[in-house]
Amino acid sequence: MTKFQKKLWGGIAVIALLTPLGLIIPAIFQGGLGGGDAWGEWEPDTLKKMIGFVPDGFRSLHGLWPAPCKDYNFAATSNAGQLLSYIGSGIIGIVVAGLLIYLIARITIRHGK
């Protein structure tokens, strides 16, 4: 593995470990753990309360890409378990996206495009 690849994987690992911030920061501003939605993962009703309306594009595309695991939680009940589930979901997403990019690159290179 080259030095660049090591830095790249290190950066990806840091990003994966920081994913719980999307849950922790809104919880702090909502008055304690368990409050508020993850950053950017708002329901139309929540968005309407926040900004006063729901954009048409948001309304029409809401629910198009549901998470395969509700709230990224693998049946954990404790806060620590939920954070680990959230990190695990991030790692799974990174691995799946990386494999897709790798496969597309291999196919593209093989066909000389």
C-alpha positions in Angstrom: 0.0 0.0 0.0 1.4 3.4 -1.0 1.8 6.3 1.4 -1.1 8.1 -0.4 -3.4 5.1 0.0 -2.6 4.9 3.8 -3.5 8.6 4.2 -6.7 8.0 2.2 -7.8 5.1 4.3 -6.8 6.9 7.5 -9.0 9.9 6.4 -11.9 7.6 5.6 -11.5 5.9 9.1 -11.6 9.3 10.8 -14.8 10.3 8.8 -16.4 7.0 9.8 -15.6 7.6 13.5 -16.9 11.1 13.4 -20.4 10.1 12.0 -22.0 10.0 15.5 -21.5 13.8 15.6 -24.6 14.0 13.4 -26.6 12.6 16.3 -24.7 14.1 19.2 -24.7 17.7 18.1 -28.5 17.9 17.5 -29.1 16.1 20.8 -27.1 18.8 22.6 -29.1 21.6 21.1 -32.4 19.8 21.7 -31.6 19.5 25.4 -29.9 16.2 26.1 -29.3 12.8 24.4 -32.1 11.3 22.4 -33.5 14.7 21.2 -33.7 15.8 17.6 -33.1 14.1 14.3 -29.7 13.4 12.9 -28.4 16.4 10.9 -30.0 16.6 7.5 -32.3 13.6 8.0 -35.4 15.6 8.8 -39.0 14.5 8.1 -41.2 16.9 6.1 -43.0 17.9 9.3 -39.8 18.6 11.2 -38.5 20.7 8.3 -41.7 22.7 8.2 -41.4 23.5 11.9 -37.7 24.5 11.4 -38.1 26.8 8.4 -41.8 27.3 8.0 -42.4 25.4 4.7 -41.4 22.2 2.9 -39.8 22.7 -0.5 -41.6 20.9 -3.4 -38.5 18.9 -4.4 -38.1 17.7 -0.8 -41.7 16.7 -0.5 -41.7 14.8 -3.8 -38.4 12.9 -3.1 -38.9 12.2 0.6 -38.8 8.5 1.2 -37.2 7.7 -2.2 -34.0 6.3 -0.5 -35.1 4.7 2.8 -32.4 3.3 5.1 -32.2 -0.5 5.1 -32.0 -0.4 8.9 -34.4 2.0 10.7 -32.5 4.8 12.3 -29.2 3.0 11.5 -29.7 1.0 14.7 -29.0 -2.7 15.0 -31.4 -3.3 17.8 -29.2 -1.5 20.4 -31.0 0.0 23.4 -28.2 1.9 25.2 -26.7 5.2 23.9 -23.3 3.6 23.5 -24.9 0.8 21.5 -26.8 3.2 19.3 -23.5 5.2 18.6 -21.7 1.9 17.7 -24.6 1.0 15.4 -24.4 4.4 13.8 -20.6 4.0 13.2 -21.2 0.5 11.9 -23.7 1.7 9.4 -21.2 4.4 8.3 -18.5 1.8 7.8 -20.9 -0.5 5.9 -21.9 2.4 3.7 -18.2 3.3 3.0 -17.4 -0.4 2.1 -20.4 -0.7 -0.2 -19.7 2.6 -1.9 -16.0 1.7 -2.2 -16.7 -1.7 -3.8 -19.1 -0.1 -6.3 -16.5 2.5 -7.3 -13.9 -0.2 -7.6 -16.1 -2.4 -9.7 -17.1 0.5 -12.0 -13.4 1.5 -12.4 -12.4 -2.1 -13.2 -15.2 -2.5 -15.8 -14.3 0.9 -17.3 -10.6 0.2 -17.5 -11.2 -3.3 -18.9 -13.3 -1.9 -21.7 -10.8 0.9 -22.5 -13.2 3.8 -21.9 
